[in-house]
Amino acid sequence: MSLMFGKVKTCNSTAAPDRSPSDCNLVLLGVMGSGKSALTVKFLTKRFITEYDPHLEDIFSSEEIVDQQSVTVRVMDTCDKEGPVNSERYLSWASGFLVVYSIEKRESFEGCQLYLQTLALHNKTFKPHIPILLLGNKLDLDRYRLVSVCCQNNNISAVESPSTDIIQSRHCPRS
Ligand SMILES: Nc1nc2c(ncn2[C@@H]2O[C@H](COP(=O)(O)OP(=O)(O)OP(=O)(O)O)[C@@H](O)[C@H]2O)c(=O)[nH]1
């Protein structure tokens, strides 16, 4: 994703330093068009902006204050054309995963299943505590909704949000 606005620090995963306790590496996954880049831009700029190239994969870094501590948050905005291929590039790097779908596209939700299976297998095999959040995006398009609220499975936390607005998340309890 190349940005045409704002000041954003980028880095790549191979050059990223080892994680310290104050680092958080987030990976956004999901089918094309689910809104990963828009969410990344909203996180970085606190605004919904459409002027970016959504077809480039990159890592963006931002200093955030969490629980009164400074945290370096790195966000990898992936761009997989064919589901979770070459997942090695982010599996060992991540400290958390956001699997994104669009609530008005059923195939976008169905496309999450392969990612969730890949992550579940990885967590089971290597790192059982890496959090996974299933995120239903484009909540502003609720009137066109094709995926039910809390249409979720396993022990995945789920939340819904529009990229277009300040977060108005609808939290779903763990199933
Ligand atoms: N209405 C609405 N549109 C959104 C929202 N989030 C993203 N979009 C639009 O959905 C389209 C796809 O968004 P992207 O952020 O490019 O999706 P992506 O998942 O990064 O797509 P790829 O980079 O191709 O994998 C764009 O036209 C965005 O402007 C949202 O919350 N509401």
The ligand as a Gaussian input file, in Angstrom:
#p B3LYP/6-31G(d) Opt

LIG

0 1
 N      -18.554000       1.529000       2.734000
 C      -17.355000       1.088000       3.143000
 N      -16.388000       0.856000       2.229000
 C      -15.202000       0.405000       2.687000
 C      -14.947000       0.188000       4.062000
 N      -13.677000      -0.275000       4.185000
 C      -13.176000      -0.333000       2.944000
 N      -14.093000       0.082000       2.024000
 C      -13.942000       0.120000       0.566000
 O      -13.800000      -1.228000       0.100000
 C      -12.893000      -1.283000      -0.999000
 C      -11.804000      -2.283000      -0.707000
 O      -11.052000      -1.801000       0.418000
 P       -9.493000      -2.134000       0.596000
 O       -9.076000      -1.525000       1.876000
 O       -8.745000      -1.759000      -0.625000
 O       -9.568000      -3.720000       0.691000
 P       -8.339000      -4.736000       0.865000
 O       -8.818000      -5.824000       1.739000
 O       -7.108000      -4.015000       1.304000
 O       -8.141000      -5.267000      -0.601000
 P       -6.797000      -5.898000      -1.260000
 O       -5.665000      -4.957000      -1.013000
 O       -7.144000      -6.004000      -2.715000
 O       -6.579000      -7.239000      -0.620000
 C      -12.386000       0.149000      -1.208000
 O      -13.166000       0.753000      -2.223000
 C      -12.650000       0.832000       0.131000
 O      -12.858000       2.214000       0.001000
 C      -15.997000       0.450000       5.016000
 O      -15.892000       0.276000       6.245000
 N      -17.178000       0.902000       4.471000

